[in-house]
Amino acid sequence: MERRKSSSTTMSPLLTYQEAADYLRISLATIDRMVRAAEISSVLIRGRRLFRIPDLEEYIQSHSIPGGK
């Protein structure tokens, strides 16, 4: 089985709590509350909760406020 090499210039398709919080520019406590309230999707792999970028983007899109006068 081939293993991926991690690189600081490429982003994994799965983000940790910290990476997801950084991506959304919110605190860890806030993202934890969002997970507990089922406001944001995540995956659980062997007890480790991870976040998919498309899910974070979907959350952002669904909470976007249209501009206007």
Backbone as XML, in Angstrom:
<?xml version="1.0"?>
<chain id="A" units="angstrom">
  <residue number="1" name="MET">
    <atom name="N" x="0.836" y="-1.175" z="0.000"/>
    <atom name="CA" x="0.000" y="0.000" z="0.000"/>
    <atom name="C" x="0.882" y="1.239" z="0.000"/>
  </residue>
  <residue number="2" name="GLU">
    <atom name="N" x="0.575" y="2.147" z="-0.907"/>
    <atom name="CA" x="1.358" y="3.379" z="-1.012"/>
    <atom name="C" x="0.866" y="4.388" z="0.013"/>
  </residue>
  <residue number="3" name="ARG">
    <atom name="N" x="1.789" y="5.030" z="0.687"/>
    <atom name="CA" x="1.444" y="6.049" z="1.682"/>
    <atom name="C" x="1.692" y="7.422" z="1.095"/>
  </residue>
  <residue number="4" name="ARG">
    <atom name="N" x="0.824" y="8.334" z="1.431"/>
    <atom name="CA" x="0.998" y="9.720" z="1.013"/>
    <atom name="C" x="2.054" y="10.392" z="1.852"/>
  </residue>
  <residue number="5" name="LYS">
    <atom name="N" x="2.834" y="11.216" z="1.225"/>
    <atom name="CA" x="3.771" y="12.042" z="1.967"/>
    <atom name="C" x="3.069" y="13.344" z="2.289"/>
  </residue>
  <residue number="6" name="SER">
    <atom name="N" x="3.177" y="13.764" z="3.524"/>
    <atom name="CA" x="2.542" y="15.031" z="3.870"/>
    <atom name="C" x="3.472" y="16.171" z="3.513"/>
  </residue>
  <residue number="7" name="SER">
    <atom name="N" x="2.864" y="17.257" z="3.141"/>
    <atom name="CA" x="3.629" y="18.441" z="2.763"/>
    <atom name="C" x="2.950" y="19.651" z="3.359"/>
  </residue>
  <residue number="8" name="SER">
    <atom name="N" x="3.714" y="20.597" z="3.795"/>
    <atom name="CA" x="3.135" y="21.793" z="4.386"/>
    <atom name="C" x="2.436" y="22.647" z="3.331"/>
  </residue>
  <residue number="9" name="THR">
    <atom name="N" x="2.689" y="22.395" z="2.049"/>
    <atom name="CA" x="2.063" y="23.185" z="1.006"/>
    <atom name="C" x="0.774" y="22.555" z="0.495"/>
  </residue>
  <residue number="10" name="THR">
    <atom name="N" x="0.508" y="21.295" z="0.822"/>
    <atom name="CA" x="-0.727" y="20.659" z="0.397"/>
    <atom name="C" x="-1.593" y="20.384" z="1.605"/>
  </residue>
  <residue number="11" name="MET">
    <atom name="N" x="-2.900" y="20.555" z="1.419"/>
    <atom name="CA" x="-3.816" y="20.371" z="2.525"/>
    <atom name="C" x="-4.482" y="19.004" z="2.404"/>
  </residue>
  <residue number="12" name="SER">
    <atom name="N" x="-4.575" y="18.298" z="3.495"/>
    <atom name="CA" x="-5.243" y="17.013" z="3.531"/>
    <atom name="C" x="-6.734" y="17.215" z="3.279"/>
  </residue>
  <residue number="13" name="PRO">
    <atom name="N" x="-7.398" y="16.228" z="2.671"/>
    <atom name="CA" x="-8.843" y="16.365" z="2.493"/>
    <atom name="C" x="-9.606" y="16.284" z="3.816"/>
  </residue>
  <residue number="14" name="LEU">
    <atom name="N" x="-8.944" y="15.834" z="4.872"/>
    <atom name="CA" x="-9.554" y="15.779" z="6.199"/>
    <atom name="C" x="-8.785" y="16.688" z="7.140"/>
  </residue>
  <residue number="15" name="LEU">
    <atom name="N" x="-9.523" y="17.523" z="7.851"/>
    <atom name="CA" x="-8.895" y="18.470" z="8.754"/>
    <atom name="C" x="-9.167" y="18.099" z="10.202"/>
  </residue>
  <residue number="16" name="THR">
    <atom name="N" x="-8.209" y="18.381" z="11.052"/>
    <atom name="CA" x="-8.372" y="18.181" z="12.492"/>
    <atom name="C" x="-9.260" y="19.295" z="13.048"/>
  </residue>
  <residue number="17" name="TYR">
    <atom name="N" x="-9.637" y="19.165" z="14.328"/>
    <atom name="CA" x="-10.401" y="20.227" z="14.991"/>
    <atom name="C" x="-9.699" y="21.569" z="14.821"/>
  </residue>
  <residue number="18" name="GLN">
    <atom name="N" x="-8.412" y="21.616" z="15.121"/>
    <atom name="CA" x="-7.663" y="22.876" z="15.053"/>
    <atom name="C" x="-7.632" y="23.430" z="13.637"/>
  </residue>
  <residue number="19" name="GLU">
    <atom name="N" x="-7.372" y="22.558" z="12.663"/>
    <atom name="CA" x="-7.321" y="23.004" z="11.273"/>
    <atom name="C" x="-8.680" y="23.517" z="10.798"/>
  </residue>
  <residue number="20" name="ALA">
    <atom name="N" x="-9.754" y="22.822" z="11.194"/>
    <atom name="CA" x="-11.102" y="23.260" z="10.819"/>
    <atom name="C" x="-11.433" y="24.594" z="11.475"/>
  </residue>
  <residue number="21" name="ALA">
    <atom name="N" x="-11.075" y="24.746" z="12.737"/>
    <atom name="CA" x="-11.312" y="26.015" z="13.432"/>
    <atom name="C" x="-10.537" y="27.133" z="12.749"/>
  </residue>
  <residue number="22" name="ASP">
    <atom name="N" x="-9.298" y="26.875" z="12.395"/>
    <atom name="CA" x="-8.488" y="27.871" z="11.693"/>
    <atom name="C" x="-9.110" y="28.209" z="10.331"/>
  </residue>
  <residue number="23" name="TYR">
    <atom name="N" x="-9.576" y="27.186" z="9.633"/>
    <atom name="CA" x="-10.182" y="27.365" z="8.318"/>
    <atom name="C" x="-11.395" y="28.290" z="8.405"/>
  </residue>
  <residue number="24" name="LEU">
    <atom name="N" x="-12.211" y="28.094" z="9.450"/>
    <atom name="CA" x="-13.406" y="28.913" z="9.645"/>
    <atom name="C" x="-13.131" y="30.189" z="10.435"/>
  </residue>
  <residue number="25" name="ARG">
    <atom name="N" x="-11.910" y="30.305" z="10.956"/>
    <atom name="CA" x="-11.493" y="31.449" z="11.774"/>
    <atom name="C" x="-12.370" y="31.599" z="13.019"/>
  </residue>
  <residue number="26" name="ILE">
    <atom name="N" x="-12.549" y="30.457" z="13.693"/>
    <atom name="CA" x="-13.306" y="30.427" z="14.938"/>
    <atom name="C" x="-12.490" y="29.681" z="15.985"/>
  </residue>
  <residue number="27" name="SER">
    <atom name="N" x="-12.934" y="29.736" z="17.224"/>
    <atom name="CA" x="-12.202" y="29.058" z="18.295"/>
    <atom name="C" x="-12.535" y="27.559" z="18.318"/>
  </residue>
  <residue number="28" name="LEU">
    <atom name="N" x="-11.687" y="26.813" z="19.004"/>
    <atom name="CA" x="-11.951" y="25.389" z="19.190"/>
    <atom name="C" x="-13.252" y="25.170" z="19.957"/>
  </residue>
  <residue number="29" name="ALA">
    <atom name="N" x="-13.509" y="26.019" z="20.941"/>
    <atom name="CA" x="-14.743" y="25.896" z="21.726"/>
    <atom name="C" x="-15.968" y="26.086" z="20.834"/>
  </residue>
  <residue number="30" name="THR">
    <atom name="N" x="-15.893" y="27.024" z="19.910"/>
    <atom name="CA" x="-17.020" y="27.280" z="19.010"/>
    <atom name="C" x="-17.259" y="26.101" z="18.087"/>
  </residue>
  <residue number="31" name="ILE">
    <atom name="N" x="-16.206" y="25.557" z="17.493"/>
    <atom name="CA" x="-16.399" y="24.417" z="16.590"/>
    <atom name="C" x="-16.898" y="23.200" z="17.379"/>
  </residue>
  <residue number="32" name="ASP">
    <atom name="N" x="-16.458" y="23.054" z="18.610"/>
    <atom name="CA" x="-16.940" y="21.957" z="19.446"/>
    <atom name="C" x="-18.443" y="22.109" z="19.696"/>
  </residue>
  <residue number="33" name="ARG">
    <atom name="N" x="-18.889" y="23.323" z="19.997"/>
    <atom name="CA" x="-20.327" y="23.564" z="20.200"/>
    <atom name="C" x="-21.107" y="23.279" z="18.916"/>
  </residue>
  <residue number="34" name="MET">
    <atom name="N" x="-20.547" y="23.646" z="17.774"/>
    <atom name="CA" x="-21.209" y="23.403" z="16.494"/>
    <atom name="C" x="-21.357" y="21.906" z="16.222"/>
  </residue>
  <residue number="35" name="VAL">
    <atom name="N" x="-20.340" y="21.130" z="16.575"/>
    <atom name="CA" x="-20.395" y="19.682" z="16.399"/>
    <atom name="C" x="-21.458" y="19.092" z="17.323"/>
  </residue>
  <residue number="36" name="ARG">
    <atom name="N" x="-21.447" y="19.497" z="18.584"/>
    <atom name="CA" x="-22.420" y="18.971" z="19.555"/>
    <atom name="C" x="-23.856" y="19.310" z="19.172"/>
  </residue>
  <residue number="37" name="ALA">
    <atom name="N" x="-24.050" y="20.462" z="18.536"/>
    <atom name="CA" x="-25.385" y="20.892" z="18.117"/>
    <atom name="C" x="-25.744" y="20.364" z="16.723"/>
  </residue>
  <residue number="38" name="ALA">
    <atom name="N" x="-24.862" y="19.558" z="16.144"/>
    <atom name="CA" x="-25.051" y="18.996" z="14.799"/>
    <atom name="C" x="-25.238" y="20.087" z="13.747"/>
  </residue>
  <residue number="39" name="GLU">
    <atom name="N" x="-24.557" y="21.193" z="13.920"/>
    <atom name="CA" x="-24.607" y="22.292" z="12.950"/>
    <atom name="C" x="-23.613" y="22.088" z="11.815"/>
  </residue>
  <residue number="40" name="ILE">
    <atom name="N" x="-22.614" y="21.266" z="12.063"/>
    <atom name="CA" x="-21.543" y="21.087" z="11.096"/>
    <atom name="C" x="-21.234" y="19.592" z="10.979"/>
  </residue>
  <residue number="41" name="SER">
    <atom name="N" x="-21.009" y="19.145" z="9.757"/>
    <atom name="CA" x="-20.734" y="17.725" z="9.519"/>
    <atom name="C" x="-19.280" y="17.385" z="9.822"/>
  </residue>
  <residue number="42" name="SER">
    <atom name="N" x="-19.084" y="16.158" z="10.265"/>
    <atom name="CA" x="-17.736" y="15.665" z="10.517"/>
    <atom name="C" x="-17.740" y="14.159" z="10.330"/>
  </residue>
  <residue number="43" name="VAL">
    <atom name="N" x="-16.564" y="13.576" z="10.315"/>
    <atom name="CA" x="-16.430" y="12.125" z="10.245"/>
    <atom name="C" x="-15.680" y="11.659" z="11.485"/>
  </residue>
  <residue number="44" name="LEU">
    <atom name="N" x="-15.995" y="10.468" z="11.910"/>
    <atom name="CA" x="-15.338" y="9.903" z="13.080"/>
    <atom name="C" x="-14.565" y="8.671" z="12.622"/>
  </residue>
  <residue number="45" name="ILE">
    <atom name="N" x="-13.258" y="8.735" z="12.742"/>
    <atom name="CA" x="-12.396" y="7.629" z="12.322"/>
    <atom name="C" x="-11.602" y="7.168" z="13.533"/>
  </residue>
  <residue number="46" name="ARG">
    <atom name="N" x="-11.911" y="5.959" z="13.981"/>
    <atom name="CA" x="-11.239" y="5.382" z="15.153"/>
    <atom name="C" x="-11.212" y="6.342" z="16.338"/>
  </residue>
  <residue number="47" name="GLY">
    <atom name="N" x="-12.345" y="6.977" z="16.583"/>
    <atom name="CA" x="-12.462" y="7.867" z="17.720"/>
    <atom name="C" x="-11.922" y="9.272" z="17.497"/>
  </residue>
  <residue number="48" name="ARG">
    <atom name="N" x="-11.454" y="9.528" z="16.306"/>
    <atom name="CA" x="-10.894" y="10.845" z="15.996"/>
    <atom name="C" x="-11.836" y="11.582" z="15.058"/>
  </residue>
  <residue number="49" name="ARG">
    <atom name="N" x="-12.333" y="12.734" z="15.483"/>
    <atom name="CA" x="-13.258" y="13.516" z="14.658"/>
    <atom name="C" x="-12.467" y="14.390" z="13.694"/>
  </residue>
  <residue number="50" name="LEU">
    <atom name="N" x="-12.856" y="14.286" z="12.418"/>
    <atom name="CA" x="-12.196" y="15.040" z="11.360"/>
    <atom name="C" x="-13.249" y="15.741" z="10.506"/>
  </residue>
  <residue number="51" name="PHE">
    <atom name="N" x="-12.815" y="16.738" z="9.766"/>
    <atom name="CA" x="-13.731" y="17.570" z="8.993"/>
    <atom name="C" x="-13.302" y="17.599" z="7.537"/>
  </residue>
  <residue number="52" name="ARG">
    <atom name="N" x="-14.282" y="17.487" z="6.631"/>
    <atom name="CA" x="-14.014" y="17.571" z="5.196"/>
    <atom name="C" x="-14.176" y="19.021" z="4.749"/>
  </residue>
  <residue number="53" name="ILE">
    <atom name="N" x="-13.264" y="19.483" z="3.925"/>
    <atom name="CA" x="-13.319" y="20.849" z="3.428"/>
    <atom name="C" x="-14.645" y="21.136" z="2.715"/>
  </residue>
  <residue number="54" name="PRO">
    <atom name="N" x="-15.139" y="20.241" z="1.846"/>
    <atom name="CA" x="-16.428" y="20.533" z="1.199"/>
    <atom name="C" x="-17.571" y="20.727" z="2.212"/>
  </residue>
  <residue number="55" name="ASP">
    <atom name="N" x="-17.534" y="20.016" z="3.332"/>
    <atom name="CA" x="-18.552" y="20.200" z="4.369"/>
    <atom name="C" x="-18.430" y="21.578" z="5.012"/>
  </residue>
  <residue number="56" name="LEU">
    <atom name="N" x="-17.205" y="22.020" z="5.237"/>
    <atom name="CA" x="-16.995" y="23.352" z="5.803"/>
    <atom name="C" x="-17.447" y="24.423" z="4.813"/>
  </residue>
  <residue number="57" name="GLU">
    <atom name="N" x="-17.147" y="24.218" z="3.543"/>
    <atom name="CA" x="-17.574" y="25.158" z="2.508"/>
    <atom name="C" x="-19.094" y="25.202" z="2.408"/>
  </residue>
  <residue number="58" name="GLU">
    <atom name="N" x="-19.731" y="24.052" z="2.528"/>
    <atom name="CA" x="-21.195" y="23.988" z="2.492"/>
    <atom name="C" x="-21.787" y="24.769" z="3.666"/>
  </residue>
  <residue number="59" name="TYR">
    <atom name="N" x="-21.178" y="24.627" z="4.839"/>
    <atom name="CA" x="-21.638" y="25.369" z="6.005"/>
    <atom name="C" x="-21.509" y="26.876" z="5.758"/>
  </residue>
  <residue number="60" name="ILE">
    <atom name="N" x="-20.386" y="27.283" z="5.217"/>
    <atom name="CA" x="-20.165" y="28.698" z="4.920"/>
    <atom name="C" x="-21.217" y="29.194" z="3.935"/>
  </residue>
  <residue number="61" name="GLN">
    <atom name="N" x="-21.438" y="28.443" z="2.880"/>
    <atom name="CA" x="-22.405" y="28.832" z="1.846"/>
    <atom name="C" x="-23.807" y="28.932" z="2.415"/>
  </residue>
  <residue number="62" name="SER">
    <atom name="N" x="-24.192" y="27.989" z="3.254"/>
    <atom name="CA" x="-25.550" y="27.978" z="3.802"/>
    <atom name="C" x="-25.773" y="29.090" z="4.817"/>
  </residue>
  <residue number="63" name="HIS">
    <atom name="N" x="-24.689" y="29.684" z="5.311"/>
    <atom name="CA" x="-24.808" y="30.769" z="6.288"/>
    <atom name="C" x="-24.382" y="32.124" z="5.713"/>
  </residue>
  <residue number="64" name="SER">
    <atom name="N" x="-24.248" y="32.167" z="4.396"/>
    <atom name="CA" x="-23.877" y="33.435" z="3.748"/>
    <atom name="C" x="-25.077" y="34.376" z="3.738"/>
  </residue>
  <residue number="65" name="ILE">
    <atom name="N" x="-24.794" y="35.642" z="3.954"/>
    <atom name="CA" x="-25.824" y="36.673" z="3.959"/>
    <atom name="C" x="-25.648" y="37.500" z="2.698"/>
  </residue>
  <residue number="66" name="PRO">
    <atom name="N" x="-26.707" y="37.580" z="1.879"/>
    <atom name="CA" x="-26.573" y="38.353" z="0.649"/>
    <atom name="C" x="-26.369" y="39.834" z="0.938"/>
  </residue>
  <residue number="67" name="GLY">
    <atom name="N" x="-25.550" y="40.455" z="0.121"/>
    <atom name="CA" x="-25.300" y="41.887" z="0.271"/>
    <atom name="C" x="-26.444" y="42.686" z="-0.322"/>
  </residue>
  <residue number="68" name="GLY">
    <atom name="N" x="-26.435" y="43.928" z="-0.091"/>
    <atom name="CA" x="-27.490" y="44.790" z="-0.635"/>
    <atom name="C" x="-27.524" y="46.104" z="0.107"/>
  </residue>
  <residue number="69" name="LYS">
    <atom name="N" x="-28.480" y="46.885" z="-0.274"/>
    <atom name="CA" x="-28.614" y="48.212" z="0.321"/>
    <atom name="C" x="-29.405" y="48.148" z="1.601"/>
  </residue>
</chain>
